[in-house]
Amino acid sequence: MKHFLNVLLVSFLFLTGKPALGENIEGRLESVNRQEQSFVVGGVRFFAGPWTFYEGGLEGFADLREGQEVELDFEYRDGRYHAGEIRPRARP
C-alpha cells in the first residue's frame, strides 16, 4: 500500500507539472543508468549530479544497485526529477 501511495504521489506531481520541492519517496531501484547518472524508483526517472548527496554508507552514484531499497529527497526542475539526497532505506 505504501508503495502504491508513493507512486500515486509522484505520478500526480508529474502529471500536474507543479514543482515538487523537497519531496521524499521510498522504494526499490528498478533500474540504474550509469551513463546518464539516472535511476528509476516507482516508475519515475530521477537524475543525480554534483548536487546529489549520498548518505548511509553510499559514497557516490557507483554504489547504487538495481533492486536496492532507497529513500530519496528530490526536486522537480527544468522538466526533470533531481535527486537531492539518497540513502539506503532502513529495514524494519
C-alpha positions as CSV (number, residue, x, y, z in Angstrom):
1,M,0.0,0.0,0.0
2,K,2.8,2.4,0.9
3,H,4.5,1.8,-2.5
4,F,1.2,2.5,-4.2
5,L,0.8,5.8,-2.4
6,N,4.4,6.8,-3.3
7,V,3.7,6.0,-7.0
8,L,0.5,7.9,-6.8
9,L,2.2,11.0,-5.3
10,V,5.0,11.0,-7.9
11,S,2.5,10.4,-10.7
12,F,0.3,13.3,-9.5
13,L,3.3,15.7,-9.3
14,F,4.5,14.6,-12.7
15,L,1.1,15.0,-14.4
16,T,0.3,18.4,-12.8
17,G,3.7,19.7,-13.8
18,K,4.0,21.6,-10.5
19,P,7.4,21.8,-8.9
20,A,7.9,19.2,-6.2
21,L,10.4,20.9,-4.0
22,G,11.7,19.0,-1.0
23,E,9.6,15.9,-1.7
24,N,10.6,12.4,-0.4
25,I,10.0,8.9,-1.8
26,E,11.0,5.4,-0.7
27,G,11.2,2.4,-3.0
28,R,13.3,-0.1,-4.9
29,L,15.8,1.0,-7.6
30,E,14.1,-0.5,-10.6
31,S,17.0,0.4,-13.0
32,V,20.3,2.3,-12.8
33,N,21.7,4.1,-15.9
34,R,25.4,4.8,-15.2
35,Q,25.9,6.7,-18.5
36,E,23.1,9.2,-17.8
37,Q,23.6,9.1,-14.0
38,S,19.9,8.3,-13.6
39,F,17.8,5.7,-11.8
40,V,14.1,4.7,-11.7
41,V,12.1,4.5,-8.4
42,G,8.3,4.0,-8.6
43,G,8.3,4.2,-12.4
44,V,9.9,7.7,-12.3
45,R,13.3,8.5,-13.6
46,F,15.5,10.6,-11.3
47,F,18.8,12.3,-12.2
48,A,21.8,12.6,-10.0
49,G,24.7,15.0,-10.3
50,P,27.1,17.2,-8.3
51,W,24.0,18.5,-6.3
52,T,23.3,14.9,-5.0
53,F,24.4,13.9,-1.5
54,Y,24.8,10.3,-0.6
55,E,24.3,9.0,2.9
56,G,24.1,5.8,5.0
57,G,27.2,4.2,3.6
58,L,26.7,5.3,0.0
59,E,29.7,7.2,-1.3
60,G,28.5,8.0,-4.8
61,F,26.4,7.0,-7.8
62,A,28.6,4.0,-8.4
63,D,27.3,2.5,-5.1
64,L,23.7,2.3,-6.4
65,R,22.5,-1.1,-7.4
66,E,19.3,-2.3,-9.1
67,G,17.0,-3.9,-6.6
68,Q,18.4,-1.8,-3.7
69,E,15.8,-0.2,-1.4
70,V,16.4,3.5,-1.0
71,E,14.9,6.7,0.3
72,L,15.5,9.9,-1.5
73,D,14.7,13.6,-1.4
74,F,14.1,15.2,-4.8
75,E,13.1,18.3,-6.6
76,Y,11.4,18.8,-9.9
77,R,13.0,21.4,-12.1
78,D,13.7,22.0,-15.8
79,G,11.4,19.2,-16.7
80,R,13.3,16.5,-14.7
81,Y,13.3,15.0,-11.2
82,H,16.6,15.7,-9.5
83,A,17.8,13.6,-6.5
84,G,19.0,15.9,-3.7
85,E,19.8,13.2,-1.1
86,I,19.8,9.4,-1.4
87,R,20.3,6.8,1.3
88,P,19.6,3.1,1.8
89,R,16.1,2.6,3.3
90,A,16.2,1.3,6.8
91,R,14.7,-2.1,7.2
92,P,12.0,-2.5,9.8
